Amino acid sequence: RHLGFQLINLVYQAEGNQLSWLMVIAIFNWLTLLVLFILLSLMVDVSKKELNEVKQMINLLAQGRKKK
């Protein structure tokens, strides 16, 4: 399912089920990447919503000018 987790698990098993500093660093880096991707996805969703709101405001302002 998750390629990064599977690779970390394979290395863990190859080292005789012992946690080394390299494993700790690999896990930390993997979790950091996961958090960054989630945050990036949330930022894109928010920016799309803000863009739609700005478009609606521009349309409302344009309609207000046409009425005058």
BELRA-V734603 format. One record per residue. RES is the residue in one letter. PSI is psi as a letter, one per 30 degrees, with the letter a starting at -180 (999 if undefined). D_CENTER is the distance of its C-alpha to the mean C-alpha in Angstrom with 1 decimal. Layout:
[[RES/PSI/D_CENTER] [RES/PSI/D_CENTER]]
This chain:
[[R/d/17.8] [H/j/15.4] [L/e/16.8] [G/e/15.6] [F/e/17.0] [Q/e/20.1] [L/e/20.8] [I/e/20.6] [N/e/22.8] [L/e/25.3] [V/e/25.6] [Y/e/26.2] [Q/e/28.9] [A/f/30.4] [E/g/30.9] [G/h/33.0] [N/h/30.5] [Q/k/30.5] [L/j/27.6] [S/l/27.8] [W/e/26.1] [L/e/24.5] [M/e/23.0] [V/e/21.8] [I/e/20.2] [A/e/18.6] [I/e/17.2] [F/e/15.9] [N/e/14.2] [W/e/12.6] [L/e/11.4] [T/e/10.2] [L/e/8.2] [L/e/6.7] [V/e/6.0] [L/e/4.8] [F/e/2.3] [I/e/2.3] [L/e/3.8] [L/e/3.7] [S/e/4.2] [L/e/6.3] [M/e/7.9] [V/e/8.9] [D/e/10.4] [V/e/12.2] [S/e/13.5] [K/e/14.8] [K/e/16.6] [E/e/18.0] [L/e/19.2] [N/e/21.0] [E/e/22.5] [V/e/23.8] [K/e/25.3] [Q/e/27.0] [M/e/28.4] [I/e/29.8] [N/e/31.4] [L/e/32.9] [L/e/34.3] [A/e/35.7] [Q/e/37.4] [G/e/38.9] [R/e/40.4] [K/e/41.9] [K/f/43.7] [K/999/45.4]]
